Amino acid sequence: MGRSPWVWGRRRAPRAPPPSAPPPPVSPVPVPSLWVTLRRLLGALEPLLSRAERGRARRLVREFGAPGGEGPRLHQRLQSLGPAPPRLPEWPWVSSERLPLPVHTSVGLMLPRQDWEDWRGQLGFAARLIAGVIDFRLQLQRCDPPELWLQAAFGGCRVPGPRRDEVLRVPLGAQPPPCVTVSRNGQFFQVPLGGGGAEGEGPPPVASLLPALDWLRGRTGRGGGPPVGLLTGQHRKMWGRVYGIMMRDRLNRDSIGRIQRSLFALSLDSPVLAGAGGRDPVGGAKQVLHGGGAGANSANRWFDKTLQFIVGEDGTCGVVYDPAVIDGAVVAEMVDHALDFCRRPDPGPAPQAPPILSPQRLRFSIGPETANELERAKRHLDSLAADVRVHCSAHPPLGGEGLSPEAIVQVALQVAFYRTHGSLCASCEPTSLRHVLPGCSDLLRPPGPPCLALARALGDPQAQPELQGALLREAVEAQTRHAREVLSGAGPERHLQGLRLAAQSGGDPLPRLFLDPAYVTATHFRLCSMQVRSRAGCWFLRGPLVPDGYGVGVGHVLPPSGSAPFGHAPLGGPAPPGGLLVTVTSFACCPRTDPEKFGGELGGVLDTLRGLLGGH
């Protein structure tokens, strides 16, 4: 296996890459124009503020951007950062919020519910899924040049720190150990892949993985060890403090280090009672997002892990991943490939017996202080599981000549929020910049003024359909332009965040612009969405960013060739041949955000827009 480039949650100084390894590419994306970014900020503020508030915001923006003012000085400081040409720093996802990862940060993807008779079907699917994911990774490793995010997604993990998290990743030119972490009933094991998964080799044979998973299942009864995984779902500051205590012990360093270094994690979940919603999309979504609480499967998670697959005995399956490292489009592509791999016919008996894989139990030493924190973590996960509400719905596909379905959905979200709450709100869609800035992301805002004009026209009985259709097209085209701007690396949100960080890095006080209530309103994202295309028919799960907000996941199901037109599919039924799978989440602590009400309003808006696009 060779000497590991990791040591107990911290990286050793990585070896120099071999002489033949090419240097990492330097992005050609420059820092955007300051005044262009400030104009974009004013455009985002316009539909959210009163007339008096807009006047004050304009004055602050003029002062900030005036020659010799704070804005040009911070912009120049930002441009002086390397590498050349200047580029913005990576978006620090929730680095200052220190919120728990489940629901607040981690993103989920729920597979179509699998159907098997007992735990044997669960283990068989888990073995094929592991092999399919490894096969996907091996194919990408053969690309020239290889995808840079592979070094962080496979073998990567978050580590909680006293002030912010660090994302550990495999150094350039190194390989993580060929093993995965498998958990059941809150107990963790390292499962070697028998050489499978190493560069130049194929995926591990399913016939080798099945006996290992069967051996593991027979040794993981309830109460077999401390539910250490619950600690990873706590507030980051608290988990960071406990992490520091645990890492003083050699046994904990070894076990946690093995989890961090493994390619990915896989949870073998216990069944959830159908009466509690375990077999419908709502119950399955909750299982994927947070595990259902300490009494269900939350102890089966290591939320710090970049990639964690879930295979439930009741057929609930999914993925939880870290959006700061890997984006939804890549995860959807990975799941499509893995499910195709799972459907391949059994190759039959191998000419020689496959190697026997021996899982290794990972043990932990828990002192009195850590035991107390475990009890607090149990109460926290139970409270979080009870506080999250989910609504799932399926809809026919959207279409308009020359119009992006993702842009239409984003506009529909604004109109639905306006209808539900009587106003627009700050909205965002986290977007990966992997094609121009590998490993970085930005926030895509909808175009406020045209969305507001459309929402008002749709609520006006005197407005003609021709006018409504024209306003819809204007809003969708504006959203498409915004998306192209952000995807090119010239988005305003990333630039504004960079200016804030430039002030903090220089020890300067935060400019008044960023402390004004108008800017606070503009960054209180009550609507956070995620849209991904997939062939498998997956439900995408995104938690709210703020207590009084919504998280919306939209899966655009790509229709297979020659399929019948999509109709309203029953919840829990087979994957539809094309269409939209929508999940809405909110917190029960806020009575103003009912996901069922918002989801129903969104469905009505989608029907209205579909009619406008088809009839006018």
N, C-alpha and C positions, 0 to 999 in steps of 0.2 A: 504493500500500500504506500510505502514511503513515508517520510517525515511530514507530519501535518503542518500546514502553515498557520494553524490556530493553536491557542493555548487557553483553555478554560474561560471562554467568553471574551478573551482579548486576542487580538492578532499579533503574532510575532512580526517583526519586520519582514515583509515578503521577499522571497528570493528574486533576484533580477531575472527577467524573462530570458529565455534562450535567445541567442543572437538572431535566429531566423524569425522570431516573433515580431510582427510589425508594431510600431508604436500606436497608442490609441489615437484616433482621429481628433483633430481640433475642429470644433464647430465653426462654420462660417457665419453664424447668426449674430448680428450686432445688437447693441442696445437700441431700442426704439427711440424716436424723437420725443423729447420731453413734452413739447406742446401738443403733439398728437395724443400722447397718453393722457394729458390733463383734459383735452377736449373729450376723450372717451369717458373720463371720470364724470365730467359734467353731464354728458348724455345719460349715464347710468343713474345719476342723482335726480334728473329732471322729473320722472314720473313718481318718485318716492317722497318728495318734499313739498311743503306748502310754498306759496309765492315768497313769503318773507324768508323762509329757510333757503330757498334757491338763491335769493339775492345775497345772503351772507356767504353761502358756499362759493358763489362766483367771486366775491371779494377775496376770500381766502385763497382761491386758486390763482387769482391774478397776483396777489402778494407772493405766493410761493414760487410762481414761475417767472417773476419779474427779473430783468437783468441785474445781477449782483445779489439776488435773493437766495433763500435756502435751496430752492429747487435746482437751479443751475450748478450750485456748488456741490450738492449731493450727486447730481447727475455726472458731473466731472469725476467725482471720487469713484463712482460706480464704473465709469469707463476706464479708469486706471487699473481696475482689477484684471488679472490675467485669466486665461491665456489670451493672446492676441489672435484675431480681433476680439474686442471686449464682448463678454457675454454675461448674462445675469446669473446670480447664484441659484442653486437648487431650491425649489419651493419647500420650506420647512414644515411639512405636514404635522399639525398639532404639536409642534415642538414646544410651544409655550402653553398650550391648553392643559397638557398632561392628563387628558381624559383617558378612561379605560379604552382598550382596543376593541373589544366586542361591541357591536352596534355603532359606536361613535366613530371608529376609524376603519376597522376591518370591513371588507366588502365580501358579499357572498354570492354564490351562483348555485341554484338548485337544479339538479338534473331531473329529467322526467322520472316519475316514480317507477322503480324497478319491481318486478313481480317474481317472487320465488316462494317456495313453500316453507323453508325453515332456514336455520343458520348455515346449512351447507351451501345453499345458494348465495348467501351473504359472503362467505369466504371465497367461493369460486369467482364471484364478480370482483371482490377486492383484489384477488391475485391477478386477474386479467387487467384490471384498471392500473395496478402498479406497473405491469409490463407495458401497457399502452402508453403511459406517461413517460416511461424511460425511453420507449421507442421514439416518441416525439422529440425528446431532448437530444437523442443521438442523431436524428435527422438534421436538427438545427446546428449541431456541432460540426457537421460536415459542410455547412455553408461557408463560402469564402467571399468576404470575411464573415466570421461567426457573429451571431447576435450578441451585443455587449451585455444585455440584461440577463443573459444566461448565468453569468458569474454571480449575480445577486439573487436570482430567483431560486436556483437549485443550489443547496448548500448555504443559503443565506438565512439570517435571523435578526430580529431586533434584540437589543440589549438595553434594559432600562438603566438610565443614569440619574445622578442627583438632580440635574437640571434639564436634560434632554436625552432622547434616545439616540443610540448609534445603530446603524444598520450594518451588520457584519456581512461581508461578501467574500467570496473566494478570490484571492489575489490573481492578477493576470498571469497566465502561464501555469497555474496550479489546478488541481482537480480535487473535489471533495471526496471523502471516502465513499465507496459504492455501497451504501446502506441507506435504509429508510427507518424512520421512527414509527412504530405502530403502538397504539394505545387501546386498551379495553378496560372498562370499569375503573378508570382513573389510574391504571398501572401502565407503565411505559416500557417498551422493549426496543432494542436495536436489532433490526433484521438485515443481515448481509444479503447482498444480491448475487453472491457466488461468482463474482467477476462480471456479471451482466451489468450493463450501465457504464462500464469503462469505455473510454474512447477506443474506437476500432473494433468493439465487440457489439453483439446484438443485445436485445433486451433479455432479462432473466427468464428462463422457461417457467411457464405457469406450473408445470409439474413439480418444480422445486419450491415454489412459493406456497403452494397449497399445504403441504405437510408442515411447513413452518408456522403458518397461520393457525392450523388445526392444533398444533402443539401449544401455541400461545393461548388459544381459547381455553384449553383444558386447565390452564394454570392462572386464570384471572377471574376468580370468583369475587363476589362483593366483599368489600372490606379487606382486600388483600394488601393495602398499603395506604400511606397518607395521600390525599388527593391534591398533590402539589400543583397540578395543572390549573387549579382554581386561582392560584396566586397571579398567574399571567393575565387574568381578566380583571384585576384590581386597578385602581387609579395608579398612574405610572409613578408618581412620587412615592407612594406607599410600597409598590412592588419593587421599585428601585432600592429602597432602604432594606427590604427583606432580602432582596437578591444579594446585596453586599454582605449581609450576615451569613447567608447560606454558602456563598462562595469561599468563606474562610475554611470550610470543611472539605477535605480532600475527596470524600465520597461524592458530595454534591457537585464539586467541580468536574469530576469525571462524568457523572450522569448528565448534568446540564450541558457540558461541552459536547457530549455525543449527540444530544438532541440538536444543538445549534449547528453541528457540522453535517448532519444527515442531509440527504438530497431533498427530502420533504417529509411531512408527517401524514399518517393515515389513521383515522379514528374508526374503530369497530364499535358502533353505537348499539346500545341496548334498545329493544323495541319500546315505542311509546304507545300508550293506550289509544285506540281509535276514538274513544269517547272524548279524549282530551284534544282531539284534532290532529293526532299524529299522522294520519294517512292522507289528509287533504293538503292542498298547497299552503294554506295558512299555517297549519301545524308544522309542516315540513320546513317552511321558511324560518320559523322561530328556532327549530332545531339547528339549522345551518348557521343562523346569525349568532346565537349565543349558547346553544346546547340545551336549553330548557331549564337551567338552574342546577344547583348542586345535587338535588335529588334525581335528576335525569342524566344528562350527558355532558354538562359543562366541565366536569372534572376530567373528561376525556380529551380536552383541548390543550394545546400549547399555543396560545394566541400570538405569541411572539414570532412563531415560525412564518416565514414568507408564504409558503404554500402548505395547506393542510386539506387533505381530502377526507370526506366523510362517507362511510358506507354503513347504513343502519340495517339492523336485522328485519325491520318492518318495511324495507324498500326505500326509505328516505335517504337520498344520496346528494352530495354537493361538494363544494369547494369553498374554503375561506382563504382569502389572500390579502396581502398588504398592498394597497394601491400606491404607496410611496415607492414601491420597487417594481411592480409588474402591473400592467394595465389590463382592463377587462377584455379588450380585443384579443390579446395574446392568450388569456385564460380560456376564452371561448374557443379559439382555434385549437388549443391543447385538448379541451374536453371533446370537441368534435373528432379529433384524431384518435383519442383514447377510446371513445365509444365505438368508432369504426373498427378499431383493433379488437375490442371485446366481441364484436359480432362476427369476426373471422371464424371460419370453421376450425375445429380442433385438428391440428396437424397429425394427430395419432401418436402412438408410442414412439419414443425416441430410440434410435439404434442402440444407445447405451444409457444406462441409468443416470438420471440427472443428479447433480451434486446435492447432498443433504445440507440445507441451510439451518444453522443453529441460532435461534434468537437469543439475545442476552438481556436478562432483566436489568433495568436501570433502577438502582436503589437510592434512597435519599435519607439523610440524617436530619431529623426535625427536633430542634430544641424547644424549650418552653415558650420563648418569644415568638418563634415561627409558628408554633401550634396555635397561639392566640390569634395571630394574623390569618391563619387558615380559617378559623371560625368567622372572623370578620369577612373574609373573602366569600365564604358560603352565603352569608346573609346578603352581601352585595350582589352576587350573581342571582340569587333568588329574587331580590328586589328588582333587578334589571329585567329578568325574564317576565316578571309580572307587569312591568311598566311598559313594555313594548307591544304596540298594537300593529297588526298587519292586515291589509286587504289585498286580495289577488283577483284579477279579472283578465279575460281574454277578449281580443277585439279583432275585427277584420283588418286587412292590410290597408295602408294609406298609399295614395298615389296621386301625382299631379305631373303633368308634362314638364320635364326639366326641373322639378322641385325635389329637394332631398327629404325623404321621410323623417330623418332625424330632426331636421329643421322644422318640419310641420309639427312634430310632437313637442318640441320645445316651445313653440308658439302656443300650442294647445294647453300646455301646462300653465302658461301665464294667464290665458283666458279663464281656465278653470279656477285658478286661485282668485282672480278678480270676481268671478261669480260667487265663490264661496265666502270671501271675506270683504268684498266691496272695494278692494284696492289691490295694487300690485305690491310686490315685496322684492327684496334683494334675492336674486336667484343665481345659481352657478351650476356648472357641469364640469367637474374635474376632467381634464383632457391630457392625455399623454403626448409628449413631444419627442417620442423615441426616434422619429424619422429625421429630426433636425438637431435635437439635443438629447442623446440617449441617457436614460435614467432620470429625466426631468419631466415636470408636468406644469400645467397652468390651469387657470379657471376661465371657462367660457361663460360669459353673461349673455342673456337674451337682449334684443334691442327693445328697450322700454317704451319709447314714444310710439312706434308703430304697433306694438302689442296692445298698448292702452287704447289707441284709436280703434283697433279691431274689436277689443272687448266691449267698448261702448257702442259700437255700431251693431254688434250682435245682440245687444240688449235693447236696441231701439226698434220698436215695431214699425216705425216709419222708414227705416233704412232699406233701400232696395238691394236685392241679392247681388246685382251687378257691382254696387258700391262695396258690399261686404266681401265679395270675391276679389276685387281689386286691392282692398286693404289687406286681405289674407296674403295675397301674392307679394305685396310690398313688405309685409312683416317677415315672411319666409325668406325672401331674397336678402333682406337685411341680416337675418340670422345666418344665412349661408356666407355672406361676406365676413361677418364677425368670426365664424368658424375658420375660414381660410386664413384670416389674419392671425388668429391664435395658433393655428397649426404650423404657420410659418415661423413661429417664435417671436412675433412682434406684438403679442397681446399686452394690454395695459395692466392687467392685474399682477402679472409677474414683475413688470417694471416698477409699479408702485411698491410692491413688497421689497424689491431690491433697494429702493430709495429709503425705506424704513430701516432696513438692515445696515445701509451705509451710514445713516445717522447714529445708530446704536454702536456700530463698530468703531466709529470715531469718537465715542464718548460724548456726543452732542445731545442736548435735550431733543425729544421728539418734536418735530415741527407742529405748529398749531393746526395745520390742515388735518393731520392724522388724529388729533385729539378732539376735533369738532364733532358734535352730535350727528351732523350730516354724514360724515365719513363712517361713524359708528353704525348708523342706519344702513349705509351702503354695504357694509361688510357683515351685517347680521343676516346670514343667509337662511331665511325661513324655508327656502325651497332648494333642495340639492338633488340633482338628478344624475342618472347614469344610463347610457344607451349603448347597447352592443348587439351586433348581428351574430347569429349562430344557426347552424343547420340542425342541431340536436333538439331544439325546442326547450331551452332552459329559462328559468325564472331568475332574473338578476335582482339582488337584494342590496339596498343601500339605506343605512340608518340616517335619521335626521342629524344635522350638524348642531342645532340649537334646541333648547327645551320646547319652544313653541313653534317648531318647524316640522316639515315633512321630508322624508327621503323617498325618492321615486326611482325604481329600476324598470327599464323598458327593454325587453328582449325582442328584437326584430327577427322573427323566424324566417329563414330563407326557404322559399318553397322549392320542393324537389321538382324536377322536370316532369311534365305531364300530370301534375297533381290536380285534384279537383279544387274549385274555388273554396276559399276559407269561409267557414261559418262560425257562429258563436259556439265554441267548444265547451262542453260541460267541465267544471272544475274537477281536477283529478283524472280526467280522461286522457287519451293518448295525445301525443304531441301534434299540434295542428299543422297542416301543410301550408305554412305561410301565415303571417299575421303578427299581432302584437300581444305579448304577455307582459302585463303591468302589475307591479307590486308597489303599494304605498305603505309607508311605515310612519308612525308618530309615537309620542310618549303619552301614556294615559294620565300623567300628572298635569297635562294641559288640556282642559276640557274644550278649548277652542279648536283643537286640531283633531278631528275625527277622520281617520283614514278611509272609512267606508263612505262617509259623505263626500270627501274630496274625490275618492276614486269613482263614485257614481257621477259626480259632476264632470270629471274628466272624460268618462265614457260618453256622456251626452255631447260634450264639446267635440270629441273626435267624430262622432256621427254627423254633427253639423258641418264641420270642416270637410268631411268626406263628401257630403252632398254638394257643398260649394265647389269643390274641386272637380266633381264629376258632372255637375249640371251647368256650370257657368265657366 
